[in-house]
Amino acid sequence: MNFISPQNTDLLLQEATSEDLYTKLVEQINKDFNLANEGIDFPMSTSPEELKIQLHEKVYRLIQYKFAEYLNLLYIIDVPEDQIKKLDGSDIGELAKQVSFLILKREWMKVWFRNRY
């Protein structure tokens, strides 16, 4: 079975939920943010919609106020640099939304592969 990357945040969270891997995804996000010293502690009861909103807000604040920490987070999570470079940074709100999706996509890939292999 091959990994097929979801096309947006909602589809990704739907897929994680349908495969009963949503809690693993939340655990992975918490783990990587803590590794980057950007403590974020999503409870396992966090709904997919809340996760999406809170992750977006966290990324927005990092871009706005703690840019070096934001770059470190992307490095620790291992978000592909070429994908980040393709994004338009003219609107920070939209940039934060797109980066949040890239973070979720990379975290989902880790969880998906760990579950399969």
PASEBA-1860 file (N, C-alpha, C; in nm, 3 decimals):
! residues 117
1> MNFISPQN> 0.085/-0.118/0.000/0.000/0.000/0.000/0.089/0.124/0.000 ~ 0.065/0.215/-0.090/0.146/0.335/-0.103/0.086/0.451/-0.026 ~ 0.173/0.537/0.023/0.128/0.658/0.091/0.083/0.759/-0.013 ~ -0.040/0.806/0.002/-0.094/0.910/-0.086/-0.125/1.030/0.003 ~ -0.059/1.139/-0.025/-0.073/1.258/0.057/-0.208/1.326/0.034 ~ -0.285/1.350/0.142/-0.412/1.422/0.128/-0.389/1.563/0.073 ~ -0.491/1.616/0.006/-0.477/1.744/-0.063/-0.505/1.867/0.023 ~ -0.569/1.848/0.140/-0.590/1.961/0.230/-0.603/1.912/0.374
9> TDLLLQEA> -0.606/2.006/0.465/-0.607/1.975/0.608/-0.729/1.892/0.646 ~ -0.846/1.930/0.596/-0.968/1.859/0.634/-0.964/1.713/0.588 ~ -0.918/1.689/0.465/-0.908/1.551/0.415/-0.805/1.471/0.494 ~ -0.695/1.536/0.531/-0.592/1.468/0.609/-0.648/1.426/0.745 ~ -0.716/1.517/0.812/-0.771/1.485/0.944/-0.882/1.381/0.934 ~ -0.960/1.385/0.826/-1.062/1.282/0.803/-0.998/1.145/0.788 ~ -0.892/1.139/0.708/-0.824/1.012/0.685/-0.763/0.958/0.814 ~ -0.700/1.046/0.892/-0.640/1.004/1.019/-0.747/0.949/1.113
17> TSEDLYTK> -0.862/1.013/1.115/-0.972/0.968/1.200/-1.028/0.835/1.151 ~ -1.048/0.824/1.021/-1.107/0.701/0.965/-1.014/0.581/0.982 ~ -0.884/0.604/0.987/-0.789/0.494/1.006/-0.754/0.471/1.152 ~ -0.829/0.537/1.242/-0.805/0.527/1.386/-0.663/0.564/1.425 ~ -0.607/0.662/1.356/-0.471/0.707/1.385/-0.467/0.853/1.430 ~ -0.584/0.910/1.453/-0.589/1.051/1.491/-0.515/1.077/1.622 ~ -0.535/0.991/1.723/-0.466/1.013/1.850/-0.314/1.001/1.834 ~ -0.271/0.911/1.747/-0.127/0.898/1.719/-0.074/1.025/1.653
25> LVEQINKD> -0.155/1.085/1.566/-0.117/1.209/1.501/-0.101/1.321/1.605 ~ -0.196/1.330/1.697/-0.189/1.431/1.803/-0.065/1.409/1.889 ~ -0.038/1.283/1.924/0.081/1.250/2.004/0.208/1.292/1.930 ~ 0.215/1.266/1.800/0.334/1.300/1.721/0.354/1.452/1.715 ~ 0.246/1.526/1.698/0.255/1.672/1.696/0.306/1.723/1.830 ~ 0.247/1.674/1.940/0.291/1.716/2.073/0.439/1.684/2.093 ~ 0.480/1.564/2.053/0.619/1.520/2.070/0.716/1.611/1.995 ~ 0.689/1.637/1.867/0.781/1.717/1.787/0.785/1.863/1.830
33> FNLANEGI> 0.671/1.919/1.870/0.671/2.057/1.919/0.752/2.066/2.048 ~ 0.740/1.965/2.134/0.818/1.965/2.258/0.967/1.948/2.230 ~ 1.002/1.866/2.130/1.142/1.851/2.091/1.201/1.984/2.045 ~ 1.118/2.066/1.986/1.161/2.197/1.936/1.151/2.305/2.044 ~ 1.122/2.263/2.167/1.104/2.357/2.280/0.995/2.459/2.254 ~ 0.894/2.418/2.181/0.777/2.502/2.156/0.656/2.428/2.210 ~ 0.658/2.407/2.341/0.555/2.328/2.406/0.416/2.357/2.357 ~ 0.354/2.253/2.311/0.214/2.260/2.271/0.159/2.130/2.325
41> DFPMSTSP> 0.049/2.136/2.389/-0.001/2.015/2.452/-0.148/1.996/2.418 ~ -0.170/1.938/2.301/-0.307/1.909/2.261/-0.355/1.789/2.341 ~ -0.464/1.802/2.415/-0.521/1.684/2.481/-0.568/1.584/2.375 ~ -0.570/1.458/2.410/-0.615/1.355/2.315/-0.761/1.377/2.276 ~ -0.832/1.453/2.358/-0.974/1.479/2.329/-0.993/1.596/2.233 ~ -0.885/1.658/2.188/-0.895/1.770/2.094/-0.961/1.724/1.964 ~ -1.063/1.797/1.922/-1.131/1.760/1.798/-1.043/1.799/1.680 ~ -1.063/1.734/1.565/-0.985/1.771/1.446/-0.998/1.920/1.411
49> EELKIQLH> -1.117/1.976/1.427/-1.137/2.117/1.395/-1.059/2.206/1.492 ~ -1.062/2.173/1.621/-0.985/2.249/1.720/-0.835/2.239/1.692 ~ -0.790/2.119/1.658/-0.649/2.097/1.628/-0.605/2.188/1.512 ~ -0.686/2.191/1.409/-0.656/2.272/1.290/-0.644/2.419/1.329 ~ -0.739/2.469/1.405/-0.742/2.611/1.444/-0.624/2.644/1.536 ~ -0.602/2.561/1.638/-0.496/2.591/1.736/-0.357/2.578/1.674 ~ -0.339/2.481/1.585/-0.211/2.466/1.518/-0.183/2.589/1.430 ~ -0.285/2.634/1.359/-0.272/2.753/1.274/-0.232/2.874/1.360
57> EKVYRLIQ> -0.299/2.892/1.475/-0.268/3.005/1.562/-0.125/2.997/1.614 ~ -0.081/2.877/1.653/0.054/2.858/1.704/0.158/2.892/1.596 ~ 0.138/2.842/1.476/0.230/2.869/1.366/0.231/3.018/1.333 ~ 0.115/3.079/1.333/0.105/3.223/1.307/0.188/3.303/1.408 ~ 0.173/3.270/1.537/0.247/3.341/1.642/0.398/3.317/1.628 ~ 0.437/3.197/1.590/0.580/3.168/1.571/0.638/3.250/1.456 ~ 0.566/3.255/1.345/0.614/3.333/1.229/0.624/3.481/1.268 ~ 0.524/3.529/1.338/0.514/3.670/1.372/0.616/3.714/1.477
65> YKFAEYLN> 0.635/3.633/1.582/0.713/3.679/1.697/0.839/3.599/1.727 ~ 0.849/3.476/1.678/0.963/3.390/1.713/1.012/3.316/1.588 ~ 1.064/3.391/1.493/1.096/3.333/1.364/1.205/3.227/1.370 ~ 1.307/3.247/1.451/1.415/3.147/1.464/1.360/3.017/1.519 ~ 1.270/3.026/1.615/1.208/2.906/1.674/1.118/2.837/1.571 ~ 1.052/2.917/1.489/0.968/2.864/1.381/1.054/2.782/1.284 ~ 1.169/2.835/1.244/1.257/2.763/1.153/1.309/2.635/1.217 ~ 1.342/2.641/1.346/1.388/2.523/1.419/1.278/2.416/1.422
73> LLYIIDVP> 1.155/2.458/1.443/1.043/2.364/1.445/1.029/2.293/1.311 ~ 1.037/2.369/1.203/1.026/2.309/1.069/1.139/2.208/1.047 ~ 1.257/2.238/1.097/1.371/2.148/1.085/1.348/2.020/1.164 ~ 1.301/2.034/1.286/1.278/1.917/1.372/1.168/1.828/1.315 ~ 1.061/1.889/1.267/0.951/1.810/1.210/0.993/1.752/1.075 ~ 1.088/1.816/1.010/1.140/1.772/0.881/1.045/1.805/0.767 ~ 0.992/1.927/0.771/0.909/1.976/0.661/1.003/2.007/0.545 ~ 0.974/1.955/0.426/1.065/1.978/0.311/1.084/2.126/0.281
81> EDQIKKLD> 1.210/2.167/0.276/1.245/2.307/0.254/1.193/2.359/0.120 ~ 1.197/2.276/0.017/1.150/2.321/-0.114/1.001/2.355/-0.112 ~ 0.923/2.283/-0.031/0.780/2.313/-0.021/0.757/2.446/0.051 ~ 0.838/2.473/0.151/0.827/2.600/0.224/0.863/2.716/0.131 ~ 0.968/2.698/0.051/1.014/2.805/-0.038/0.911/2.838/-0.146 ~ 0.825/2.744/-0.180/0.723/2.767/-0.283/0.607/2.853/-0.233 ~ 0.595/2.869/-0.102/0.480/2.941/-0.046/0.496/3.092/-0.061 ~ 0.383/3.160/-0.074/0.381/3.305/-0.085/0.371/3.364/0.056
89> GSDIGELA> 0.471/3.440/0.094/0.474/3.496/0.229/0.415/3.633/0.243 ~ 0.342/3.681/0.143/0.290/3.818/0.148/0.176/3.834/0.250 ~ 0.102/3.728/0.279/-0.007/3.731/0.377/0.028/3.630/0.487 ~ 0.064/3.681/0.604/0.111/3.591/0.711/0.002/3.493/0.754 ~ -0.122/3.536/0.756/-0.232/3.447/0.794/-0.243/3.329/0.699 ~ -0.236/3.357/0.570/-0.244/3.251/0.469/-0.119/3.163/0.473 ~ -0.004/3.225/0.493/0.121/3.150/0.504/0.114/3.053/0.622 ~ 0.065/3.100/0.736/0.054/3.015/0.855/-0.040/2.897/0.828
97> KQVSFLIL> -0.146/2.921/0.754/-0.240/2.814/0.720/-0.172/2.709/0.632 ~ -0.096/2.754/0.533/-0.027/2.661/0.443/0.083/2.585/0.515 ~ 0.157/2.653/0.601/0.264/2.587/0.677/0.203/2.485/0.774 ~ 0.090/2.520/0.835/0.022/2.426/0.926/-0.014/2.298/0.851 ~ -0.060/2.313/0.729/-0.093/2.195/0.647/0.032/2.113/0.619 ~ 0.143/2.179/0.584/0.268/2.107/0.557/0.316/2.032/0.682 ~ 0.300/2.096/0.798/0.337/2.030/0.924/0.250/1.908/0.946 ~ 0.119/1.925/0.932/0.027/1.813/0.949/0.057/1.700/0.850
105> KREWMKVW> 0.087/1.738/0.727/0.115/1.639/0.624/0.239/1.557/0.661 ~ 0.343/1.625/0.707/0.466/1.554/0.744/0.444/1.466/0.867 ~ 0.371/1.517/0.965/0.343/1.439/1.086/0.256/1.318/1.051 ~ 0.159/1.338/0.962/0.073/1.228/0.919/0.155/1.120/0.848 ~ 0.251/1.164/0.766/0.336/1.069/0.695/0.412/0.981/0.796 ~ 0.466/1.043/0.900/0.540/0.968/1.004/0.449/0.865/1.070 ~ 0.330/0.909/1.110/0.235/0.821/1.180/0.190/0.708/1.088 ~ 0.158/0.742/0.964/0.110/0.644/0.867/0.214/0.535/0.843
113> FRNRY> 0.340/0.576/0.819/0.446/0.479/0.794/0.473/0.393/0.917 ~ 0.476/0.454/1.033/0.501/0.379/1.156/0.391/0.274/1.177 ~ 0.270/0.309/1.142/0.160/0.215/1.157/0.167/0.100/1.055 ~ 0.215/0.128/0.936/0.220/0.027/0.830/0.341/-0.065/0.839 ~ 0.455/-0.011/0.883/0.579/-0.089/0.873/0.645/-0.108/1.005
END
